[in-house]
Amino acid sequence: MNQVLNAARKQVLFGIAWCIGGTGALFYAFGTTGSGFIWYGAFLGSLVHWYRAVTLYRASMRLGWRVLRGSDFVAVGAAIALVVGAVRLLVPEFDKISSPKLGTCWSAPSEDGFSQAIACWSDKAAFKTVAVVSSPEGCSTEYYIEQSAPNRTLCNAPID
């Protein structure tokens, strides 16, 4: 019995570790390159571990074992808080990076003259989109990015 419960507890802790790693990696990726596609794998790893933990807990309950102790509730609570915090932090930035809009932050232009959408918390954020217009002439700012697909221009102002 203890082996099954300890295995379930380890799965919860492994899931927390994977989630912390994924959150840290995405935080870094969004602040440097604006891309974080590959780091979503860490969140999938978390889900696998938590699924295994739930499966082990449910099997223990079917056998009539009292499975959750006080420390187990703390670990589960920490996992839930971590997921909620990561989602609240990363999803809004991902939305602005993946589909630039009002409020999107941009890096300074590189040597080839291109800027990348990045997280606004980054120290590399040099510009922020303050208006979306149909043509560059509609911008009241010196800096803008033209997008051909939705046929719009993002007017950017320097971040102080």
Buried (B, 14 or more C-beta within 10 A) or exposed (E): EEEBBEEBBBBBBBBBBBBBBBBEBBBBBBBBBBBBEEBBEBBEBBEBBBEBBBEBBEEBEEEEEEBBEEEBEEBBEBBEEBBEEBEEBBEEBBEBBEEBEEEBBBBEEEEEEEBBBBBBEBEBBBBBBBBBBEEEEEBEBEBBBEEEEEEBBBBBBEEE
